[in-house]
């Protein structure tokens, strides 16, 4: 029996390692984006790739997101497996036409003859003190676009495994990186990082019996914290980390809600027409007779992302989550 | 010594590290659209090529007429005609080698057919039984692009990838005058020039973006001049002169193949028909303008050149027409057959494997169809 050497590592390191390993394993994998070459990306996720693999494999492009993604489409048409970096969530919007009209549809338009295995890495979400246009939670746009997979890791190990799975996928994957978790540390075994999680499976991060917190990405750690705090109130909360928003893992989510009978969806994105509305509807449709209370949403407000000095009021925190849990009609039981 | 003297003489200098990047003069297009037919340059044109172009133009015109007729018979949902633009369409297909790639827009089904794609498959999008009817890899023709200019960065990316792999491949991207206002036009040309990608951009300036004339589209001296800003050569050509278009395209393709980078070509032509069968061109242009362009018809221009030089006689003209009629009859017959449709296909090819949610929706539609069938049987 071998001893597994677990070491602390950041999510950023795991993502870099995933890109490096994918490029080493498959010469078709090409990284392109703004500042990804010499600088190693503004978050340093592509650090060292240009040096190790050359400028042709890790390419600094002109500053034009539609051009980056459009060019990646052409590269994928010719058999490459491009991984593009959008520098920030809100800077990815110029690429949306390429994403919605071509990346998401090409396989379907051509009856499967022209699949586009492109990974689109998007640092997203708030909590880093960024000025405007640097903290959007744009996942609902991507989720509403058929033909895309949308995934987001919450742990260091998942960051590696999901990114490897995204690059290996023959479908386009929007890979949302919770930027405030870039520097979060986890115990991880960098000597044996090969676990590639299948896309489309949620995971129960904490088991509990009172209610289920359904969440993903940057809100997972907040929910785990809330679950710890809830013990003082006598609630034993289960936390489900979705990992994959598309495809959606109804099975894992509904199995949890059927066990606990109560659910709260937690995310940074706004609640109106946000992911939580879809998730609450799905859970209600499938688990109605198991539910003791309506499925509630704890989300960012329906406002443009606030300036940094006010963002803590916007982001769902432990208190807002516990307030929602308190509203899950417990009095009916007593 | 005064303070001013201590500072030394004022010597104006450019900003530090500034240097001119590219000499713009060689990139500039000619003052007038380049022409071959009816000029001295025609004598140098290969008679075989001219005859081949002629046969293709006649076929192309008949194809446009037939496709337009099919809309009236309900066999095509819509047809954006390239009548009057056949020289550009045909030359775009003929200037490429087999290994090269064509990136057409929705008005370019004629170029797609001239490249060898089955016309029924090329028209699938416009018939409405699927989106792309042909296998893009069979003739190296990208799907017809409806969102304007979005296919241009694809051409750049494909040519870039081919060059990285060491393959000798040139990509030709087709676009109209309206599309040059789109951001993707700018981004594609910029990427192509920075990376010196083997791509040729062919702009067919047919005068109108649906109803909007070029004057409301751009203030550039010509569309070809836009190339200079990117650091690539711009060429201006008479888009109704098939020999000239073929020559200019051929030069650009050879230049790209030799590692010389991209070229932007503006072919000055005219959309004789309305935007599509659903459009009414009388709302935005007069007959006189259309008639002036009819007198500059690409088929007539080439026919005159060939007959005057004794390269084509009445029998040759008749033979070309007969071939075109036979093509049209075959197309009519095939398009008059109903396309096989399977609604279950709607859920295939969205992903490599349908998601569990799509499987559920597919089952729902199947049940709906079965219920319809049973209802029909009861009635």
Interface residues (C-beta under 8 A of the other chain):
Chain A: X30 X56 X61 X62 X64 X66 X67 X69 X70 X71 X72 X73 X74 X75 X76 X77 X78 X79 X80 X82 X94 X97 X98 X101 X102 X105 X106 X107 X108 X109 X110 X111 X112 X113 X114 X115 X146 X147 X149 X169 X170 X171 X200 X246 X247 X248 X250 X251
Chain B: X130 X131 X132 X135 X136 X137 X142 X143 X147 X150 X152 X153 X154 X155 X156 X157 X158 X159 X160 X161 X162 X164 X165 X171 X183 X184 X187 X188 X190 X191 X194 X345 X348 X349 X350 X351 X352 X355 X356 X357
